[in-house]
């Protein structure tokens, strides 16, 4: 496998917030995280895709709420006491954009060493490879590093996240 060195240089570590989605650990770059919220009321958007089907109020600002489980083909159980909303800021089309993502559980902030990050394998993955920036390792655990730019970009997953059920809504 080829190493992925999007993280500046081989000695660099990515500081990441680790979150759980359906028993898997995902990493969100800590510098993009603005805050972590308990579940708040969600305003459903009629005819919206399941991936970004709601809006939330974050300190008086309307913020789209995305469910990464949709992009990664995971089950979507109802929220429980561990469910959190992670508010992030990423650059989309050259503009800083604030959005929120659901997490089954927020774990911790950790360093993921660049040398431990490899490309997502081309076979054997249940996730769409183009949405995974890399797979890191911490101890015995694998950590999936999603490519938020591709997931949320205009030509990325947000526009392609239709399941067969959604096509007929």
Buried (B, 14 or more C-beta within 10 A) or exposed (E): EEEBEEBEEEEBBBBBBBBBBBEBBBBBBBEBBBEBBEBEEBEEEEEBBBBBBBBBEBEEEEBBBBBBBBBBEBEEEEBEEEBBBBBBEBEBEEEEBBBBBBBBBBBEEBBBBBBBBBBBEEEEEEBBEEBBBBBBBBEEEEBBBBBBEBBBBEEBBBEBBBEEEBEEE
